[in-house]
Amino acid sequence: MPQSIEELEKRLKARSTDDNQAIKTRIEKAKYELDFADKFDVKIVNDDLERAKIEVHKVVKEFLSK
């Protein structure tokens, strides 16, 4: 999940890969999806890509070993 909606919007704009309407659509979708965050067992904040990747790998590995 993003660090915050504001940070997500900032990153999307900085990438310059989507137009303003696409960014708006992605932001609205992210807001909707974040409404369900409390339904998940694990939440990983993507504020540092390398750390988030390590954390995701650890969580998946632990899950698969059960």
N, CA, C and O atoms as CSV, one atom per row, in Angstrom:
chain,resi,resn,atom,element,x,y,z
A,1,MET,N,N,0.834,-1.177,0.000
A,1,MET,CA,C,0.000,0.000,0.000
A,1,MET,C,C,0.884,1.247,0.000
A,1,MET,O,O,2.025,1.201,0.459
A,2,PRO,N,N,0.372,2.328,-0.501
A,2,PRO,CA,C,1.192,3.535,-0.532
A,2,PRO,C,C,1.370,4.124,0.862
A,2,PRO,O,O,0.568,3.887,1.765
A,3,GLN,N,N,2.415,4.879,1.008
A,3,GLN,CA,C,2.683,5.580,2.267
A,3,GLN,C,C,1.504,6.497,2.601
A,3,GLN,O,O,1.093,6.602,3.757
A,4,SER,N,N,0.976,7.150,1.585
A,4,SER,CA,C,-0.209,7.992,1.706
A,4,SER,C,C,-0.736,8.242,0.296
A,4,SER,O,O,-0.021,8.043,-0.686
A,5,ILE,N,N,-1.965,8.670,0.208
A,5,ILE,CA,C,-2.538,8.996,-1.098
A,5,ILE,C,C,-1.776,10.162,-1.721
A,5,ILE,O,O,-1.551,10.194,-2.930
A,6,GLU,N,N,-1.385,11.111,-0.889
A,6,GLU,CA,C,-0.636,12.268,-1.398
A,6,GLU,C,C,0.709,11.837,-1.979
A,6,GLU,O,O,1.127,12.328,-3.027
A,7,GLU,N,N,1.376,10.925,-1.295
A,7,GLU,CA,C,2.667,10.428,-1.783
A,7,GLU,C,C,2.482,9.634,-3.074
A,7,GLU,O,O,3.295,9.749,-3.991
A,8,LEU,N,N,1.432,8.840,-3.154
A,8,LEU,CA,C,1.149,8.086,-4.375
A,8,LEU,C,C,0.938,9.037,-5.545
A,8,LEU,O,O,1.491,8.834,-6.625
A,9,GLU,N,N,0.147,10.063,-5.331
A,9,GLU,CA,C,-0.115,11.037,-6.395
A,9,GLU,C,C,1.189,11.723,-6.826
A,9,GLU,O,O,1.439,11.905,-8.017
A,10,LYS,N,N,1.997,12.092,-5.861
A,10,LYS,CA,C,3.288,12.733,-6.151
A,10,LYS,C,C,4.171,11.813,-7.005
A,10,LYS,O,O,4.776,12.258,-7.981
A,11,ARG,N,N,4.241,10.538,-6.634
A,11,ARG,CA,C,5.059,9.579,-7.393
A,11,ARG,C,C,4.538,9.387,-8.813
A,11,ARG,O,O,5.312,9.352,-9.770
A,12,LEU,N,N,3.219,9.262,-8.938
A,12,LEU,CA,C,2.637,9.064,-10.265
A,12,LEU,C,C,2.915,10.261,-11.173
A,12,LEU,O,O,3.238,10.093,-12.349
A,13,LYS,N,N,2.789,11.454,-10.630
A,13,LYS,CA,C,3.062,12.653,-11.424
A,13,LYS,C,C,4.537,12.743,-11.791
A,13,LYS,O,O,4.876,13.150,-12.902
A,14,ALA,N,N,5.415,12.366,-10.866
A,14,ALA,CA,C,6.856,12.435,-11.124
A,14,ALA,C,C,7.291,11.455,-12.210
A,14,ALA,O,O,8.240,11.725,-12.945
A,15,ARG,N,N,6.609,10.331,-12.314
A,15,ARG,CA,C,6.947,9.335,-13.340
A,15,ARG,C,C,6.663,9.842,-14.746
A,15,ARG,O,O,7.346,9.461,-15.697
A,16,SER,N,N,5.663,10.695,-14.878
A,16,SER,CA,C,5.269,11.248,-16.185
A,16,SER,C,C,4.921,10.168,-17.202
A,16,SER,O,O,5.210,10.309,-18.390
A,17,THR,N,N,4.293,9.080,-16.727
A,17,THR,CA,C,3.890,8.016,-17.653
A,17,THR,C,C,2.392,8.013,-17.900
A,17,THR,O,O,1.923,7.370,-18.839
A,18,ASP,N,N,1.631,8.725,-17.068
A,18,ASP,CA,C,0.181,8.781,-17.203
A,18,ASP,C,C,-0.269,10.226,-17.331
A,18,ASP,O,O,0.352,11.142,-16.789
A,19,ASP,N,N,-1.373,10.411,-18.066
A,19,ASP,CA,C,-1.928,11.762,-18.136
A,19,ASP,C,C,-2.719,12.038,-16.855
A,19,ASP,O,O,-2.906,11.149,-16.024
A,20,ASN,N,N,-3.175,13.270,-16.710
A,20,ASN,CA,C,-3.863,13.673,-15.479
A,20,ASN,C,C,-5.111,12.842,-15.200
A,20,ASN,O,O,-5.399,12.522,-14.047
A,21,GLN,N,N,-5.857,12.491,-16.255
A,21,GLN,CA,C,-7.067,11.690,-16.051
A,21,GLN,C,C,-6.710,10.293,-15.562
A,21,GLN,O,O,-7.385,9.759,-14.682
A,22,ALA,N,N,-5.671,9.697,-16.111
A,22,ALA,CA,C,-5.241,8.368,-15.670
A,22,ALA,C,C,-4.772,8.404,-14.219
A,22,ALA,O,O,-5.047,7.483,-13.449
A,23,ILE,N,N,-4.073,9.454,-13.854
A,23,ILE,CA,C,-3.619,9.602,-12.462
A,23,ILE,C,C,-4.822,9.730,-11.536
A,23,ILE,O,O,-4.870,9.103,-10.478
A,24,LYS,N,N,-5.787,10.542,-11.937
A,24,LYS,CA,C,-6.995,10.711,-11.131
A,24,LYS,C,C,-7.702,9.373,-10.949
A,24,LYS,O,O,-8.139,9.047,-9.846
A,25,THR,N,N,-7.817,8.605,-12.016
A,25,THR,CA,C,-8.456,7.290,-11.959
A,25,THR,C,C,-7.698,6.356,-11.024
A,25,THR,O,O,-8.310,5.647,-10.225
A,26,ARG,N,N,-6.384,6.350,-11.117
A,26,ARG,CA,C,-5.572,5.488,-10.258
A,26,ARG,C,C,-5.681,5.889,-8.788
A,26,ARG,O,O,-5.714,5.030,-7.907
A,27,ILE,N,N,-5.737,7.187,-8.529
A,27,ILE,CA,C,-5.870,7.679,-7.161
A,27,ILE,C,C,-7.222,7.257,-6.584
A,27,ILE,O,O,-7.296,6.799,-5.444
A,28,GLU,N,N,-8.272,7.410,-7.359
A,28,GLU,CA,C,-9.598,7.017,-6.886
A,28,GLU,C,C,-9.657,5.513,-6.625
A,28,GLU,O,O,-10.259,5.077,-5.644
A,29,LYS,N,N,-9.036,4.722,-7.494
A,29,LYS,CA,C,-9.001,3.270,-7.298
A,29,LYS,C,C,-8.218,2.925,-6.030
A,29,LYS,O,O,-8.629,2.050,-5.268
A,30,ALA,N,N,-7.109,3.597,-5.804
A,30,ALA,CA,C,-6.300,3.350,-4.607
A,30,ALA,C,C,-7.092,3.690,-3.343
A,30,ALA,O,O,-7.050,2.946,-2.364
A,31,LYS,N,N,-7.805,4.802,-3.367
A,31,LYS,CA,C,-8.633,5.175,-2.213
A,31,LYS,C,C,-9.668,4.090,-1.927
A,31,LYS,O,O,-9.872,3.705,-0.776
A,32,TYR,N,N,-10.314,3.603,-2.976
A,32,TYR,CA,C,-11.306,2.542,-2.832
A,32,TYR,C,C,-10.669,1.286,-2.249
A,32,TYR,O,O,-11.202,0.694,-1.310
A,33,GLU,N,N,-9.531,0.879,-2.802
A,33,GLU,CA,C,-8.851,-0.331,-2.341
A,33,GLU,C,C,-8.382,-0.196,-0.895
A,33,GLU,O,O,-8.409,-1.171,-0.144
A,34,LEU,N,N,-7.955,0.993,-0.503
A,34,LEU,CA,C,-7.499,1.210,0.874
A,34,LEU,C,C,-8.640,1.078,1.884
A,34,LEU,O,O,-8.397,0.838,3.067
A,35,ASP,N,N,-9.875,1.233,1.424
A,35,ASP,CA,C,-11.022,1.020,2.306
A,35,ASP,C,C,-11.074,-0.422,2.816
A,35,ASP,O,O,-11.708,-0.700,3.834
A,36,PHE,N,N,-10.407,-1.337,2.106
A,36,PHE,CA,C,-10.427,-2.752,2.472
A,36,PHE,C,C,-9.153,-3.187,3.199
A,36,PHE,O,O,-8.985,-4.375,3.476
A,37,ALA,N,N,-8.268,-2.266,3.507
A,37,ALA,CA,C,-6.982,-2.607,4.120
A,37,ALA,C,C,-7.149,-3.373,5.422
A,37,ALA,O,O,-6.341,-4.246,5.735
A,38,ASP,N,N,-8.175,-3.061,6.175
A,38,ASP,CA,C,-8.367,-3.733,7.464
A,38,ASP,C,C,-8.807,-5.187,7.323
A,38,ASP,O,O,-8.856,-5.918,8.312
A,39,LYS,N,N,-9.124,-5.608,6.112
A,39,LYS,CA,C,-9.548,-6.986,5.861
A,39,LYS,C,C,-8.354,-7.926,5.650
A,39,LYS,O,O,-8.532,-9.144,5.614
A,40,PHE,N,N,-7.172,-7.391,5.512
A,40,PHE,CA,C,-5.985,-8.186,5.224
A,40,PHE,C,C,-5.201,-8.486,6.493
A,40,PHE,O,O,-5.178,-7.693,7.434
A,41,ASP,N,N,-4.562,-9.646,6.496
A,41,ASP,CA,C,-3.745,-10.055,7.641
A,41,ASP,C,C,-2.457,-9.245,7.730
A,41,ASP,O,O,-1.960,-8.963,8.821
A,42,VAL,N,N,-1.932,-8.880,6.581
A,42,VAL,CA,C,-0.645,-8.182,6.522
A,42,VAL,C,C,-0.787,-6.954,5.638
A,42,VAL,O,O,-1.409,-7.001,4.576
A,43,LYS,N,N,-0.205,-5.864,6.092
A,43,LYS,CA,C,-0.171,-4.637,5.295
A,43,LYS,C,C,1.287,-4.226,5.160
A,43,LYS,O,O,1.997,-4.087,6.156
A,44,ILE,N,N,1.725,-4.036,3.933
A,44,ILE,CA,C,3.104,-3.627,3.681
A,44,ILE,C,C,3.065,-2.269,3.007
A,44,ILE,O,O,2.470,-2.103,1.942
A,45,VAL,N,N,3.703,-1.310,3.640
A,45,VAL,CA,C,3.750,0.043,3.103
A,45,VAL,C,C,4.955,0.148,2.177
A,45,VAL,O,O,6.084,-0.160,2.559
A,46,ASN,N,N,4.690,0.586,0.963
A,46,ASN,CA,C,5.748,0.713,-0.029
A,46,ASN,C,C,6.352,2.116,0.028
A,46,ASN,O,O,6.146,2.937,-0.865
A,47,ASP,N,N,7.102,2.365,1.101
A,47,ASP,CA,C,7.788,3.651,1.206
A,47,ASP,C,C,9.266,3.506,0.867
A,47,ASP,O,O,9.969,4.498,0.671
A,48,ASP,N,N,9.731,2.259,0.802
A,48,ASP,CA,C,11.103,1.940,0.389
A,48,ASP,C,C,11.016,0.633,-0.376
A,48,ASP,O,O,10.764,-0.419,0.212
A,49,LEU,N,N,11.221,0.692,-1.679
A,49,LEU,CA,C,10.985,-0.463,-2.550
A,49,LEU,C,C,11.779,-1.687,-2.128
A,49,LEU,O,O,11.220,-2.782,-2.058
A,50,GLU,N,N,13.051,-1.534,-1.848
A,50,GLU,CA,C,13.879,-2.689,-1.486
A,50,GLU,C,C,13.393,-3.329,-0.185
A,50,GLU,O,O,13.313,-4.553,-0.087
A,51,ARG,N,N,13.070,-2.510,0.804
A,51,ARG,CA,C,12.573,-3.035,2.071
A,51,ARG,C,C,11.224,-3.706,1.879
A,51,ARG,O,O,10.968,-4.762,2.459
A,52,ALA,N,N,10.357,-3.105,1.071
A,52,ALA,CA,C,9.032,-3.679,0.816
A,52,ALA,C,C,9.162,-5.025,0.109
A,52,ALA,O,O,8.439,-5.967,0.436
A,53,LYS,N,N,10.075,-5.125,-0.854
A,53,LYS,CA,C,10.277,-6.403,-1.551
A,53,LYS,C,C,10.728,-7.486,-0.587
A,53,LYS,O,O,10.249,-8.617,-0.656
A,54,ILE,N,N,11.639,-7.151,0.306
A,54,ILE,CA,C,12.131,-8.115,1.299
A,54,ILE,C,C,10.986,-8.547,2.213
A,54,ILE,O,O,10.840,-9.728,2.527
A,55,GLU,N,N,10.191,-7.591,2.627
A,55,GLU,CA,C,9.076,-7.887,3.521
A,55,GLU,C,C,8.032,-8.771,2.829
A,55,GLU,O,O,7.519,-9.713,3.432
A,56,VAL,N,N,7.722,-8.470,1.575
A,56,VAL,CA,C,6.766,-9.286,0.816
A,56,VAL,C,C,7.298,-10.709,0.682
A,56,VAL,O,O,6.562,-11.672,0.895
A,57,HIS,N,N,8.560,-10.839,0.333
A,57,HIS,CA,C,9.170,-12.161,0.185
A,57,HIS,C,C,9.063,-12.945,1.493
A,57,HIS,O,O,8.716,-14.126,1.482
A,58,LYS,N,N,9.356,-12.298,2.609
A,58,LYS,CA,C,9.298,-12.942,3.922
A,58,LYS,C,C,7.876,-13.409,4.239
A,58,LYS,O,O,7.676,-14.536,4.692
A,59,VAL,N,N,6.900,-12.551,4.002
A,59,VAL,CA,C,5.507,-12.879,4.301
A,59,VAL,C,C,5.036,-14.055,3.444
A,59,VAL,O,O,4.391,-14.974,3.949
A,60,VAL,N,N,5.356,-14.028,2.156
A,60,VAL,CA,C,4.939,-15.112,1.260
A,60,VAL,C,C,5.628,-16.416,1.651
A,60,VAL,O,O,4.992,-17.469,1.677
A,61,LYS,N,N,6.903,-16.355,1.950
A,61,LYS,CA,C,7.661,-17.546,2.349
A,61,LYS,C,C,7.054,-18.156,3.619
A,61,LYS,O,O,6.870,-19.371,3.699
A,62,GLU,N,N,6.744,-17.315,4.605
A,62,GLU,CA,C,6.131,-17.807,5.840
A,62,GLU,C,C,4.767,-18.435,5.574
A,62,GLU,O,O,4.427,-19.469,6.148
A,63,PHE,N,N,4.001,-17.808,4.710
A,63,PHE,CA,C,2.676,-18.330,4.376
A,63,PHE,C,C,2.781,-19.696,3.704
A,63,PHE,O,O,2.040,-20.620,4.040
A,64,LEU,N,N,3.696,-19.817,2.765
A,64,LEU,CA,C,3.848,-21.080,2.028
A,64,LEU,C,C,4.416,-22.208,2.890
A,64,LEU,O,O,4.221,-23.383,2.579
A,65,SER,N,N,5.107,-21.862,3.955
A,65,SER,CA,C,5.689,-22.904,4.797
A,65,SER,C,C,4.702,-23.448,5.836
A,65,SER,O,O,5.031,-24.377,6.574
A,66,LYS,N,N,3.514,-22.885,5.895
A,66,LYS,CA,C,2.488,-23.354,6.865
A,66,LYS,C,C,1.833,-24.624,6.381
A,66,LYS,O,O,0.955,-25.162,7.057
